[in-house]
């Protein structure tokens, strides 16, 4: 980039003149808008905005830009963040024994399709330590036996939080990490953890959901990516997709199709997060694609 570039995201009570105030502020500070998107939620009376802009030659310093915008945000009661567009968010991947999403994300990362840094992979099993090594990413095996006492679970989660702090993690991705997280860990990850699962829920819970779906003769299968909250699999939805299936397909075929959809949906959600395209709107999200 020849000029410093930023991504501004904000939400606030919907009011007249927000776009004018923001665009005017950027023009006065020597900034050129590259792209801008906004949405007004009439039901919630909330306004959301994302602006990608460059600081041109002769503009103010980074420090002055941030200080002056903080003053504007306070005056307008914006909930706002100003991100350096050149910064690659640091992502912690968590996985158990099913590796299709992990493999897909690592390939996209290595290929430059996902602008992130991945300083660590965490798993409660050893299945993917060689995959992590092939990408030269440290693999942390944090075992948790089935039916382990609560104290053991909290100790294991404390190690996860320690890794998040040590590596200054911006986003945690549960790439088919098959453990229920405690409320404490969910709170520690609040707003910066994404999970992926099949879209049958609340139907076909538990083991082998695609086999259950095949038995019931479903005609659509899909996947959901959402933010992690203390409410299991009920966090704000980021992205979903579906594929049509039919009676000629067996359970293994449904599983394979479902896993492909899961990879694509999770990759989209992660990419949108690191590009600061997702704004939370209570129990929903606004996604500027």
Backbone as JSON, one array per atom type, in Angstrom:
{
  "sequence": "XXXXXXXXXXXXXXXXXXXXXXXXXXXXXXXXXXXXXXXXXXXXXXXXXXXXXXXXXXXXXXXXXXXXXXXXXXXXXXXXXXXXXXXXXXXXXXXXXXXXXXXXXXXXXXXXXXXXXXXXXXXXXXXXXXXXXXXXXXXXXXXXXXXXXXXXXXXXXXXXXXXXXXXXXXXXXXXXXXXXXXXXXXXXXXXXXXXXXXXXXXXXXXXXXXXXXXXXXXXXXXXXXXXXXXXXXXXXXXXXXXXXXXXXXXXXXXXXXXXXXXXXXXXXXXXXXXXXXXXXXXXXXXXXX",
  "N": [[0.85, -1.19, 0.0], [0.61, 2.19, -0.9], [-0.21, 4.3, 0.62], [-1.13, 4.7, 4.08], [-3.76, 2.56, 5.11], [-7.07, 2.19, 6.41], [-9.72, 0.59, 8.26], [-12.8, 1.45, 9.26], [-15.28, 0.77, 11.61], [-18.57, 1.1, 12.84], [-21.31, 1.49, 15.12], [-24.45, 2.76, 16.2], [-27.11, 4.65, 17.81], [-29.67, 5.22, 15.53], [-29.63, 8.17, 13.65], [-29.99, 11.46, 12.24], [-27.66, 12.51, 9.78], [-25.3, 11.0, 10.14], [-23.64, 9.7, 8.18], [-22.8, 11.95, 6.78], [-21.34, 13.33, 8.78], [-19.26, 11.5, 9.29], [-18.02, 11.11, 6.73], [-17.35, 13.75, 6.19], [-15.56, 14.25, 8.3], [-13.46, 12.51, 7.59], [-12.65, 13.61, 5.13], [-11.77, 16.15, 5.99], [-9.52, 15.4, 7.39], [-7.68, 14.58, 5.56], [-8.19, 12.16, 4.22], [-9.05, 9.53, 1.94], [-11.9, 7.95, 0.8], [-12.22, 4.55, 0.09], [-14.05, 2.4, -0.08], [-17.45, 2.15, 1.06], [-20.04, 1.18, 3.28], [-23.33, 0.96, 4.6], [-26.0, 0.45, 6.99], [-29.28, 0.71, 8.16], [-31.08, -0.38, 10.85], [-34.33, -0.52, 11.13], [-36.14, -1.59, 12.92], [-34.68, -1.98, 15.33], [-33.73, 0.53, 15.59], [-31.05, 1.16, 15.11], [-27.89, 2.06, 13.69], [-25.46, 1.09, 11.32], [-22.11, 0.96, 10.1], [-19.42, 0.64, 7.78], [-16.28, 1.63, 6.74], [-13.75, 1.78, 4.42], [-10.72, 3.3, 4.05], [-8.08, 5.51, 2.89], [-5.2, 7.19, 4.13], [-4.13, 10.06, 2.86], [-1.24, 11.66, 1.27], [0.0, 14.43, 3.07], [-1.99, 14.39, 4.88], [-3.22, 14.05, 8.3], [-1.37, 12.81, 11.19], [-1.21, 9.35, 12.25], [-1.67, 9.14, 15.0], [-2.98, 11.57, 15.55], [-5.23, 11.3, 13.96], [-6.56, 9.16, 15.19], [-7.03, 10.19, 17.75], [-8.65, 12.42, 17.23], [-10.82, 11.19, 16.01], [-11.77, 9.64, 18.11], [-12.8, 11.63, 19.73], [-14.91, 12.54, 18.13], [-16.44, 10.19, 18.05], [-17.21, 9.98, 20.71], [-18.77, 12.27, 20.99], [-20.84, 11.74, 19.2], [-21.78, 9.43, 20.2], [-20.9, 6.96, 19.19], [-20.31, 3.47, 18.89], [-17.37, 2.38, 18.14], [-14.65, 1.22, 16.06], [-11.32, 1.52, 14.91], [-9.34, 0.23, 12.53], [-6.11, -0.88, 11.47], [-5.62, -1.51, 8.19], [-3.57, -3.0, 7.15], [-2.78, -4.81, 9.0], [-2.52, -8.19, 9.97], [-4.82, -10.21, 11.41], [-4.46, -12.31, 14.32], [-4.91, -15.69, 14.63], [-6.26, -18.37, 16.43], [-6.57, -21.76, 16.02], [-8.82, -24.39, 16.76], [-9.38, -27.85, 17.17], [-10.74, -31.18, 16.98], [-11.16, -34.44, 16.28], [-12.0, -34.47, 13.66], [-11.05, -33.3, 10.63], [-11.55, -31.68, 8.32], [-12.29, -28.94, 8.13], [-10.17, -27.66, 9.43], [-8.02, -28.39, 7.73], [-8.81, -27.12, 5.37], [-8.83, -24.38, 6.1], [-6.12, -24.01, 6.72], [-4.93, -24.46, 4.23], [-6.01, -22.3, 2.77], [-4.88, -20.21, 4.2], [-2.09, -20.66, 3.78], [-2.01, -20.32, 1.06], [-2.41, -17.66, 0.76], [-4.96, -16.74, 0.6], [-6.37, -16.17, 2.82], [-6.05, -13.59, 4.9], [-4.31, -13.78, 7.45], [-2.5, -14.46, 10.53], [-1.4, -17.48, 11.94], [-0.6, -18.51, 14.86], [-0.81, -20.76, 16.49], [-2.17, -24.06, 16.98], [-4.7, -25.8, 18.62], [-5.64, -28.82, 20.19], [-7.67, -31.44, 21.53], [-6.91, -33.94, 20.94], [-4.39, -36.03, 19.3], [-4.42, -36.24, 16.58], [-3.86, -34.45, 14.45], [-1.28, -33.41, 14.57], [0.86, -33.78, 12.84], [-0.1, -32.61, 10.52], [-0.22, -29.94, 11.35], [2.53, -29.53, 11.76], [3.45, -29.71, 9.15], [2.79, -27.27, 8.17], [4.37, -25.72, 9.67], [3.41, -24.8, 12.14], [2.98, -24.36, 15.57], [1.74, -27.03, 17.55], [-0.57, -27.69, 20.02], [-1.27, -30.01, 22.3], [-3.91, -30.55, 24.24], [-5.22, -32.56, 26.2], [-8.42, -33.95, 27.06], [-10.2, -36.02, 28.83], [-13.05, -38.1, 28.19], [-15.87, -37.48, 30.18], [-14.41, -36.23, 32.12], [-13.61, -34.7, 35.29], [-14.99, -31.54, 36.49], [-12.99, -29.83, 37.41], [-10.72, -30.63, 35.96], [-11.5, -29.97, 33.38], [-11.71, -27.16, 33.57], [-9.05, -26.54, 34.13], [-7.83, -27.34, 31.75], [-9.04, -25.53, 30.0], [-8.03, -23.19, 31.05], [-5.43, -23.29, 30.13], [-5.92, -22.87, 27.44], [-6.83, -20.21, 27.47], [-4.5, -19.02, 28.4], [-2.8, -19.46, 26.21], [-4.14, -17.88, 24.34], [-3.67, -15.35, 25.42], [-0.84, -15.26, 25.47], [-0.18, -15.4, 22.76], [-1.48, -13.22, 21.8], [-4.11, -13.34, 20.67], [-6.54, -12.63, 18.21], [-8.77, -13.84, 17.15], [-10.57, -16.79, 17.73], [-11.05, -19.91, 16.27], [-13.29, -22.46, 16.13], [-12.75, -25.16, 14.66], [-14.39, -27.55, 14.09], [-14.14, -28.38, 16.8], [-14.84, -30.49, 19.24], [-15.97, -30.07, 21.88], [-17.88, -28.99, 24.67], [-17.85, -25.71, 25.67], [-16.98, -24.0, 28.69], [-18.92, -21.54, 30.57], [-17.14, -19.58, 31.46], [-14.93, -19.69, 29.68], [-16.26, -19.11, 27.31], [-16.99, -16.48, 27.86], [-14.44, -15.31, 28.01], [-13.72, -15.46, 25.39], [-15.49, -13.82, 24.19], [-17.21, -12.39, 21.48], [-15.11, -12.83, 19.77], [-14.8, -15.4, 18.78], [-15.52, -18.09, 16.64], [-17.75, -20.6, 15.58], [-18.51, -23.68, 13.84], [-21.1, -25.67, 12.5], [-23.31, -28.33, 11.43], [-26.42, -27.57, 9.76], [-28.75, -28.72, 10.69], [-29.63, -28.49, 13.27], [-32.26, -27.56, 15.57], [-32.72, -30.28, 15.16], [-31.63, -33.72, 14.81], [-29.48, -34.08, 16.72], [-26.34, -34.76, 18.4], [-24.35, -37.75, 17.87], [-23.32, -38.71, 14.55], [-24.98, -37.02, 12.73], [-25.56, -36.73, 9.98], [-26.16, -39.28, 9.16], [-28.48, -39.68, 10.62], [-30.04, -37.75, 9.37], [-30.16, -38.76, 6.79], [-31.61, -41.05, 7.23], [-34.07, -39.96, 7.77], [-34.69, -38.89, 5.37], [-33.96, -36.29, 4.37], [-33.92, -33.36, 2.27], [-32.41, -31.13, 1.96], [-29.21, -30.11, 2.97], [-26.89, -28.43, 5.12], [-24.79, -25.79, 6.5], [-23.81, -23.85, 9.35], [-22.23, -20.95, 10.47], [-21.31, -19.28, 13.38], [-21.08, -16.85, 16.06], [-19.49, -17.67, 19.12], [-21.16, -18.24, 22.12], [-22.35, -18.4, 25.55], [-24.66, -19.82, 25.27], [-25.27, -22.82, 23.96], [-24.46, -23.43, 20.65], [-26.09, -21.37, 19.76], [-25.33, -18.79, 19.23], [-24.97, -15.47, 17.68], [-25.68, -15.61, 14.25], [-23.46, -15.84, 11.51], [-22.92, -16.75, 8.87], [-24.51, -18.89, 6.46], [-25.16, -21.81, 4.46], [-26.51, -24.01, 1.94], [-26.97, -27.27, 0.42], [-28.63, -29.12, -2.07], [-29.91, -32.39, -1.76], [-30.67, -35.88, -2.54], [-32.8, -38.86, -2.71], [-31.19, -40.85, -3.75], [-28.7, -40.7, -2.68], [-26.38, -41.93, -0.32], [-25.68, -42.17, 3.26], [-22.96, -41.63, 3.65], [-22.32, -40.11, 1.4], [-23.9, -37.85, 1.85], [-22.62, -36.95, 4.14], [-20.09, -36.25, 3.12], [-20.76, -34.18, 1.33], [-21.88, -32.41, 3.16], [-19.62, -31.77, 4.71], [-18.06, -30.4, 2.85], [-19.65, -28.11, 2.51], [-19.52, -27.07, 5.09], [-16.8, -26.33, 5.24], [-16.64, -24.23, 3.34], [-18.5, -22.35, 4.35], [-17.44, -21.77, 6.89], [-14.93, -20.71, 6.17], [-15.71, -18.39, 4.81], [-16.9, -16.95, 6.91], [-14.71, -16.55, 8.65], [-12.99, -15.05, 7.0], [-14.57, -12.75, 6.56], [-14.66, -11.82, 9.16], [-11.95, -11.15, 9.74], [-11.61, -9.18, 7.93], [-13.11, -7.25, 9.0], [-15.88, -7.05, 8.55], [-18.11, -7.8, 9.91], [-20.59, -6.89, 12.14], [-21.96, -6.94, 15.32], [-25.37, -7.15, 16.21], [-27.16, -7.08, 18.65], [-28.71, -10.11, 19.09], [-28.19, -10.81, 16.53], [-26.36, -10.44, 13.41], [-24.78, -7.93, 11.4], [-23.58, -8.08, 8.23], [-21.31, -6.84, 6.1], [-20.8, -7.54, 2.97]],
  "CA": [[0.0, 0.0, 0.0], [1.41, 3.4, -0.95], [-0.68, 5.14, 1.71], [-1.76, 3.92, 5.16], [-5.19, 2.31, 4.91], [-7.79, 1.87, 7.64], [-11.11, 0.16, 8.18], [-13.6, 1.99, 10.35], [-16.6, 0.18, 11.81], [-19.28, 1.79, 13.92], [-22.76, 1.33, 15.3], [-24.97, 3.78, 17.12], [-28.52, 4.95, 17.65], [-29.89, 5.84, 14.22], [-29.87, 9.6, 13.76], [-29.72, 12.16, 11.0], [-26.37, 13.13, 9.54], [-24.13, 10.19, 10.51], [-22.76, 9.54, 7.02], [-22.22, 13.28, 6.51], [-20.33, 13.63, 9.79], [-18.1, 10.62, 9.12], [-17.33, 11.43, 5.48], [-16.75, 15.06, 6.36], [-14.4, 14.09, 9.17], [-12.37, 11.89, 6.84], [-12.16, 14.58, 4.15], [-11.03, 17.19, 6.71], [-8.27, 14.86, 7.9], [-6.83, 14.15, 4.46], [-8.44, 10.74, 3.93], [-9.82, 9.23, 0.74], [-12.72, 6.77, 0.99], [-12.07, 3.53, -0.94], [-15.41, 1.88, -0.19], [-18.25, 2.43, 2.24], [-21.34, 0.49, 3.33], [-24.08, 1.3, 5.8], [-27.3, -0.2, 7.13], [-30.1, 1.16, 9.26], [-32.05, -1.35, 11.33], [-35.47, 0.28, 11.54], [-36.77, -2.21, 14.09], [-33.87, -1.72, 16.52], [-33.32, 1.93, 15.55], [-29.6, 1.19, 15.17], [-27.23, 2.34, 12.42], [-24.18, 0.37, 11.22], [-21.33, 1.51, 8.99], [-18.04, 0.2, 7.57], [-15.61, 2.48, 5.76], [-12.35, 1.49, 4.11], [-10.19, 4.56, 3.53], [-6.62, 5.69, 2.89], [-4.7, 8.48, 4.61], [-3.34, 10.56, 1.74], [-0.1, 12.53, 1.57], [-0.42, 15.72, 3.6], [-3.0, 14.2, 5.91], [-2.76, 14.1, 9.68], [-0.68, 11.63, 11.65], [-2.06, 8.28, 12.77], [-2.04, 9.48, 16.37], [-3.96, 12.65, 15.52], [-6.44, 10.75, 13.37], [-7.25, 8.34, 16.18], [-7.48, 11.06, 18.84], [-9.76, 13.25, 16.76], [-12.0, 10.35, 15.8], [-12.29, 9.27, 19.43], [-13.61, 12.77, 20.19], [-16.15, 12.51, 17.35], [-17.22, 9.04, 18.49], [-17.81, 10.31, 22.01], [-19.81, 13.27, 20.78], [-21.96, 11.13, 18.47], [-22.1, 8.18, 20.9], [-20.6, 5.82, 18.34], [-19.5, 2.33, 19.31], [-16.57, 2.37, 16.92], [-13.29, 0.69, 16.05], [-10.52, 1.96, 13.77], [-8.37, -0.84, 12.34], [-5.08, -0.78, 10.45], [-5.97, -2.49, 7.16], [-2.4, -3.82, 6.81], [-2.54, -5.76, 10.09], [-3.11, -9.51, 9.81], [-5.28, -10.72, 12.71], [-3.84, -13.53, 14.8], [-6.01, -16.64, 14.76], [-6.03, -19.65, 17.08], [-7.46, -22.8, 15.52], [-9.07, -25.49, 17.68], [-9.92, -28.97, 16.42], [-10.73, -32.46, 17.69], [-10.74, -35.57, 15.46], [-12.52, -34.31, 12.3], [-10.1, -32.26, 10.22], [-11.75, -31.05, 7.02], [-12.28, -27.47, 8.24], [-8.79, -27.29, 9.74], [-7.22, -28.54, 6.52], [-9.23, -26.09, 4.42], [-8.35, -23.07, 6.56], [-4.66, -23.97, 6.59], [-4.62, -24.3, 2.81], [-6.32, -20.92, 2.38], [-3.86, -19.38, 4.85], [-0.8, -20.84, 3.09], [-2.15, -19.83, -0.32], [-2.59, -16.21, 0.77], [-6.36, -16.4, 0.4], [-6.9, -15.77, 4.12], [-5.02, -12.68, 5.4], [-4.2, -13.95, 8.89], [-1.38, -15.21, 11.09], [-1.87, -18.59, 12.77], [0.53, -18.85, 15.72], [-0.99, -21.99, 17.26], [-3.32, -24.95, 16.81], [-5.0, -26.51, 19.87], [-6.53, -29.97, 20.03], [-7.75, -32.39, 22.64], [-6.41, -35.22, 20.41], [-3.12, -35.9, 18.6], [-4.59, -36.66, 15.19], [-3.41, -33.51, 13.41], [-0.01, -32.76, 14.89], [1.69, -33.81, 11.64], [-0.62, -31.59, 9.61], [0.27, -28.65, 11.86], [3.98, -29.46, 11.52], [3.69, -29.48, 7.71], [2.65, -25.83, 7.96], [5.28, -25.1, 10.63], [2.61, -24.13, 13.15], [3.02, -25.11, 16.84], [0.55, -27.81, 17.87], [-0.68, -27.83, 21.47], [-2.17, -31.1, 22.65], [-4.5, -30.32, 25.56], [-6.2, -33.66, 26.3], [-9.54, -33.85, 27.99], [-10.84, -37.33, 28.75], [-14.51, -38.12, 28.28], [-16.34, -37.57, 31.55], [-13.42, -35.66, 33.04], [-14.21, -33.82, 36.3], [-15.05, -30.12, 36.15], [-11.69, -29.2, 37.69], [-9.83, -30.93, 34.84], [-11.97, -29.18, 32.23], [-11.34, -25.76, 33.78], [-7.6, -26.46, 34.01], [-7.52, -27.39, 30.32], [-9.47, -24.26, 29.4], [-7.1, -22.15, 31.5], [-4.3, -23.34, 29.2], [-6.37, -22.22, 26.2], [-6.82, -18.76, 27.72], [-3.09, -18.64, 28.49], [-2.3, -19.38, 24.84], [-4.74, -16.69, 23.73], [-2.96, -14.18, 25.94], [0.56, -15.32, 25.05], [-0.06, -15.15, 21.32], [-2.27, -12.03, 21.47], [-5.07, -13.86, 19.68], [-7.67, -11.77, 17.85], [-9.92, -14.66, 16.79], [-10.5, -18.24, 17.95], [-11.93, -20.63, 15.34], [-13.57, -23.84, 16.5], [-12.81, -25.87, 13.38], [-14.9, -28.84, 14.54], [-13.65, -28.7, 18.14], [-16.05, -31.15, 19.73], [-16.11, -29.97, 23.33], [-18.73, -27.9, 25.13], [-17.03, -24.75, 26.4], [-17.57, -23.49, 29.93], [-19.3, -20.13, 30.49], [-15.97, -18.73, 31.65], [-14.17, -19.62, 28.43], [-17.1, -18.37, 26.35], [-16.87, -15.06, 28.19], [-13.09, -14.87, 27.65], [-13.67, -15.39, 23.93], [-16.66, -13.06, 23.76], [-17.13, -11.57, 20.29], [-13.95, -13.15, 18.94], [-14.73, -16.84, 18.56], [-16.48, -18.54, 15.64], [-17.96, -22.05, 15.54], [-19.19, -24.19, 12.65], [-21.8, -26.94, 12.68], [-24.34, -28.59, 10.43], [-27.6, -26.71, 9.94], [-29.95, -29.47, 11.07], [-30.05, -28.18, 14.63], [-32.16, -28.47, 16.72], [-32.94, -31.7, 14.81], [-30.47, -34.59, 14.58], [-28.4, -33.76, 17.63], [-25.49, -35.85, 18.83], [-23.46, -38.44, 16.95], [-23.74, -39.08, 13.19], [-26.19, -36.28, 12.32], [-25.89, -36.94, 8.57], [-26.83, -40.59, 9.09], [-29.84, -39.45, 11.1], [-30.75, -36.99, 8.33], [-30.4, -39.69, 5.68], [-32.69, -41.94, 7.66], [-35.33, -39.2, 7.71], [-34.93, -38.49, 3.99], [-33.88, -34.84, 4.16], [-33.66, -32.93, 0.9], [-31.44, -30.04, 2.03], [-28.25, -30.13, 4.07], [-26.17, -27.17, 5.11], [-23.88, -25.49, 7.6], [-23.98, -22.55, 10.0], [-21.11, -20.38, 11.23], [-21.86, -18.32, 14.31], [-20.25, -16.47, 17.19], [-19.61, -18.52, 20.3], [-21.69, -17.66, 23.35], [-22.64, -19.38, 26.57], [-25.8, -20.62, 24.83], [-24.69, -23.78, 23.04], [-24.85, -23.4, 19.23], [-27.15, -20.39, 19.56], [-24.77, -17.45, 19.1], [-25.36, -14.73, 16.48], [-25.31, -16.3, 13.01], [-22.66, -15.04, 10.59], [-23.11, -17.22, 7.49], [-25.11, -20.21, 6.26], [-25.34, -22.23, 3.06], [-27.17, -25.31, 1.81], [-26.87, -28.04, -0.82], [-29.75, -30.03, -2.25], [-29.57, -33.81, -1.86], [-31.85, -36.66, -2.91], [-32.95, -40.2, -2.18], [-30.18, -41.76, -4.29], [-27.44, -40.51, -1.96], [-26.31, -42.62, 0.97], [-25.27, -41.33, 4.39], [-21.57, -41.2, 3.45], [-22.34, -39.03, 0.42], [-24.42, -36.68, 2.56], [-21.56, -36.47, 5.04], [-19.06, -35.6, 2.31], [-21.31, -32.9, 0.86], [-22.0, -31.53, 4.33], [-18.31, -31.28, 5.11], [-17.66, -29.37, 1.88], [-20.38, -26.89, 2.83], [-18.97, -26.54, 6.34], [-15.53, -25.66, 4.94], [-16.88, -22.97, 2.63], [-19.19, -21.42, 5.24], [-16.5, -21.32, 7.92], [-13.92, -19.85, 5.55], [-16.33, -17.08, 4.57], [-17.08, -16.26, 8.2], [-13.4, -16.13, 9.13], [-12.5, -13.98, 6.12], [-15.33, -11.54, 6.84], [-14.26, -11.32, 10.47], [-10.63, -10.51, 9.7], [-11.76, -7.96, 7.11], [-13.95, -6.33, 9.8], [-17.15, -6.89, 7.85], [-19.19, -8.31, 10.75], [-20.93, -6.09, 13.3], [-23.02, -7.59, 16.08], [-26.59, -6.39, 16.4], [-27.83, -7.89, 19.67], [-28.6, -11.54, 18.81], [-27.99, -10.98, 15.1], [-25.18, -9.77, 12.88], [-24.8, -7.2, 10.14], [-22.38, -8.5, 7.49], [-21.09, -6.06, 4.89], [-20.04, -8.44, 2.09]],
  "C": [[0.89, 1.24, 0.0], [1.01, 4.38, 0.15], [-1.25, 4.25, 2.82], [-3.26, 3.78, 4.92], [-5.81, 1.82, 6.22], [-9.16, 1.31, 7.3], [-11.81, 0.64, 9.45], [-14.92, 1.26, 10.42], [-17.27, 0.9, 12.96], [-20.74, 1.37, 13.95], [-23.2, 2.36, 16.33], [-26.49, 3.86, 16.96], [-28.71, 5.68, 16.32], [-30.29, 7.3, 14.41], [-29.49, 10.27, 12.45], [-28.27, 12.65, 10.96], [-25.14, 12.29, 9.86], [-23.15, 10.08, 9.35], [-22.06, 10.85, 6.7], [-21.11, 13.6, 7.5], [-19.07, 12.78, 9.59], [-17.33, 10.96, 7.86], [-16.67, 12.79, 5.56], [-15.5, 15.01, 7.24], [-13.2, 13.54, 8.39], [-11.79, 12.86, 5.81], [-11.32, 15.67, 4.83], [-9.68, 16.72, 7.21], [-7.39, 14.25, 6.8], [-6.99, 12.7, 4.08], [-9.29, 10.6, 2.68], [-10.57, 7.92, 0.94], [-12.56, 5.82, -0.2], [-13.4, 2.81, -1.16], [-16.12, 2.09, 1.14], [-19.57, 1.67, 2.14], [-22.02, 0.86, 4.64], [-25.44, 0.61, 5.8], [-28.0, 0.37, 8.34], [-31.13, 0.12, 9.62], [-33.25, -0.58, 11.89], [-36.14, -0.28, 12.78], [-36.02, -1.87, 15.37], [-33.46, -0.26, 16.63], [-31.81, 2.07, 15.75], [-29.04, 1.39, 13.76], [-25.84, 1.69, 12.45], [-23.44, 0.87, 9.98], [-19.93, 0.9, 8.97], [-17.44, 1.05, 6.47], [-14.15, 2.06, 5.63], [-11.78, 2.75, 3.46], [-8.67, 4.59, 3.63], [-6.3, 7.09, 3.4], [-3.72, 9.01, 3.56], [-2.14, 11.39, 2.21], [-0.61, 13.89, 2.04], [-1.5, 15.61, 4.63], [-2.38, 14.23, 7.3], [-2.0, 12.81, 10.03], [-1.68, 10.58, 12.13], [-2.56, 8.62, 14.17], [-3.12, 10.55, 16.4], [-5.3, 12.15, 14.97], [-7.25, 10.0, 14.42], [-7.79, 9.21, 17.32], [-8.7, 11.88, 18.43], [-11.02, 12.4, 16.52], [-12.6, 9.91, 17.12], [-13.18, 10.38, 19.98], [-14.94, 12.81, 19.44], [-17.05, 11.37, 17.82], [-17.9, 9.3, 19.83], [-18.96, 11.28, 21.84], [-21.06, 12.68, 20.13], [-22.44, 9.84, 19.11], [-22.01, 6.97, 19.97], [-19.95, 4.72, 19.17], [-18.65, 2.0, 18.1], [-15.2, 1.75, 17.15], [-12.6, 1.15, 14.78], [-9.35, 1.0, 13.62], [-7.35, -0.47, 11.26], [-5.33, -1.88, 9.42], [-4.81, -3.4, 6.79], [-2.15, -4.91, 7.85], [-3.24, -7.08, 9.81], [-3.53, -10.04, 11.17], [-4.67, -12.07, 13.03], [-4.94, -14.5, 15.23], [-5.52, -17.92, 15.44], [-7.05, -20.64, 16.57], [-7.59, -23.92, 16.55], [-9.81, -26.6, 16.95], [-9.9, -30.21, 17.31], [-10.26, -33.57, 16.73], [-11.27, -35.52, 14.02], [-11.83, -33.09, 11.7], [-10.37, -31.52, 8.94], [-11.71, -29.53, 7.1], [-10.88, -26.96, 8.55], [-7.94, -27.32, 8.48], [-7.54, -27.44, 5.51], [-8.7, -24.71, 4.83], [-6.84, -22.95, 6.42], [-4.25, -23.79, 5.13], [-4.88, -22.86, 2.36], [-5.3, -19.95, 2.97], [-2.55, -19.45, 4.08], [-0.85, -20.27, 1.69], [-2.31, -18.31, -0.39], [-4.02, -15.77, 0.56], [-7.02, -15.91, 1.69], [-5.83, -14.91, 4.79], [-4.9, -12.71, 6.93], [-2.81, -14.49, 9.24], [-1.97, -16.3, 11.99], [-0.71, -19.05, 13.64], [0.39, -20.17, 16.47], [-2.25, -22.73, 16.83], [-3.48, -25.72, 18.12], [-5.92, -27.68, 19.56], [-6.53, -30.8, 21.3], [-7.36, -33.8, 22.19], [-5.12, -34.95, 19.62], [-3.23, -36.09, 17.09], [-3.92, -35.74, 14.17], [-2.1, -32.8, 13.72], [0.91, -32.75, 13.68], [1.22, -32.79, 10.61], [-0.15, -30.21, 10.05], [1.75, -28.48, 11.56], [4.28, -29.18, 10.05], [3.52, -28.01, 7.35], [3.54, -25.03, 8.91], [4.54, -24.26, 11.66], [2.64, -24.96, 14.43], [1.67, -25.76, 17.14], [0.53, -28.07, 19.37], [-1.73, -28.88, 21.78], [-2.63, -30.89, 24.09], [-5.59, -31.35, 25.76], [-7.27, -33.38, 27.33], [-10.35, -35.13, 27.85], [-12.36, -37.18, 28.85], [-14.93, -38.3, 29.74], [-15.36, -37.03, 32.58], [-14.11, -34.76, 34.06], [-14.12, -32.36, 35.9], [-13.71, -29.44, 36.37], [-10.71, -29.43, 36.54], [-10.2, -30.11, 33.61], [-11.54, -27.72, 32.38], [-9.84, -25.57, 33.68], [-7.18, -26.48, 32.54], [-7.89, -26.09, 29.64], [-8.58, -23.1, 29.84], [-5.86, -22.12, 30.61], [-4.68, -22.69, 27.86], [-6.32, -20.7, 26.36], [-5.38, -18.25, 27.8], [-2.47, -18.51, 27.09], [-2.87, -18.17, 24.11], [-4.0, -15.43, 24.16], [-1.53, -14.13, 25.42], [0.72, -14.91, 23.6], [-0.89, -13.96, 20.86], [-3.29, -12.35, 20.37], [-6.23, -12.87, 19.47], [-8.94, -12.58, 17.58], [-9.62, -16.12, 17.11], [-11.51, -18.9, 17.01], [-12.07, -22.06, 15.81], [-13.83, -24.61, 15.21], [-13.16, -27.33, 13.65], [-14.17, -29.28, 15.82], [-14.85, -29.21, 18.92], [-16.07, -31.22, 21.26], [-17.05, -28.81, 23.65], [-17.89, -26.98, 26.01], [-17.76, -24.27, 27.64], [-18.01, -22.04, 29.74], [-18.11, -19.19, 30.63], [-15.15, -18.59, 30.39], [-14.95, -18.88, 27.36], [-16.99, -16.86, 26.59], [-15.51, -14.53, 27.79], [-12.95, -14.7, 26.15], [-14.73, -14.46, 23.35], [-16.44, -12.17, 22.56], [-15.95, -11.86, 19.4], [-13.72, -14.66, 18.84], [-15.86, -17.26, 17.64], [-16.53, -20.06, 15.65], [-18.67, -22.42, 14.23], [-19.91, -25.48, 13.02], [-22.8, -27.13, 11.55], [-25.6, -27.79, 10.76], [-28.87, -27.47, 10.28], [-30.49, -29.05, 12.42], [-31.33, -27.34, 14.63], [-32.48, -29.94, 16.41], [-31.6, -32.42, 14.68], [-29.26, -34.2, 15.42], [-27.53, -35.0, 17.86], [-24.68, -36.47, 17.7], [-24.13, -38.72, 15.6], [-25.0, -38.34, 12.73], [-26.57, -36.52, 10.87], [-26.56, -38.3, 8.37], [-28.27, -40.46, 9.57], [-30.67, -38.74, 10.02], [-31.09, -37.88, 7.14], [-31.57, -40.61, 6.02], [-34.05, -41.26, 7.55], [-35.61, -38.67, 6.3], [-34.88, -36.99, 3.75], [-33.53, -34.53, 2.71], [-32.69, -31.76, 0.82], [-30.5, -30.28, 3.2], [-27.44, -28.85, 4.0], [-25.29, -27.01, 6.33], [-24.15, -24.08, 8.09], [-22.7, -22.16, 10.71], [-21.69, -19.28, 12.11], [-20.84, -17.95, 15.38], [-20.53, -17.41, 18.36], [-20.14, -17.71, 21.47], [-21.91, -18.78, 24.36], [-23.85, -20.23, 26.26], [-25.34, -21.54, 23.7], [-25.31, -23.7, 21.65], [-25.97, -22.4, 18.94], [-26.63, -18.95, 19.46], [-25.21, -16.77, 17.81], [-24.81, -15.37, 15.21], [-24.57, -15.33, 12.08], [-22.94, -15.43, 9.14], [-23.73, -18.61, 7.5], [-25.13, -20.51, 4.77], [-25.94, -23.62, 3.07], [-26.81, -25.95, 0.48], [-28.07, -28.98, -0.89], [-29.24, -31.46, -2.42], [-30.84, -34.59, -2.22], [-31.76, -38.09, -2.4], [-31.86, -41.16, -2.64], [-28.85, -41.69, -3.54], [-27.47, -41.25, -0.64], [-25.76, -41.67, 2.04], [-23.85, -40.82, 4.22], [-21.5, -40.05, 2.44], [-22.86, -37.75, 1.05], [-23.35, -36.08, 3.47], [-20.5, -35.72, 4.26], [-19.52, -34.24, 1.8], [-21.41, -31.92, 2.01], [-20.66, -30.97, 4.76], [-17.78, -30.23, 4.15], [-18.35, -28.04, 2.2], [-19.82, -26.25, 4.1], [-17.67, -25.79, 6.08], [-15.76, -24.29, 4.33], [-17.51, -21.94, 3.57], [-18.24, -20.89, 6.31], [-15.45, -20.39, 7.34], [-14.46, -18.46, 5.27], [-16.43, -16.29, 5.87], [-15.75, -15.74, 8.73], [-12.87, -14.96, 8.31], [-13.24, -12.68, 6.4], [-14.95, -10.95, 8.2], [-12.94, -10.56, 10.38], [-10.63, -9.28, 8.8], [-12.7, -6.96, 7.77], [-15.26, -6.0, 9.1], [-18.36, -7.29, 8.71], [-19.38, -7.39, 11.95], [-22.08, -6.79, 14.03], [-24.16, -6.63, 16.35], [-27.48, -7.18, 17.36], [-27.63, -9.37, 19.35], [-28.41, -11.85, 17.34], [-26.66, -10.36, 14.69], [-25.54, -8.96, 11.63], [-23.5, -7.55, 9.45], [-22.32, -7.71, 6.19], [-20.2, -6.86, 3.95], [-19.34, -7.66, 0.98]]
}
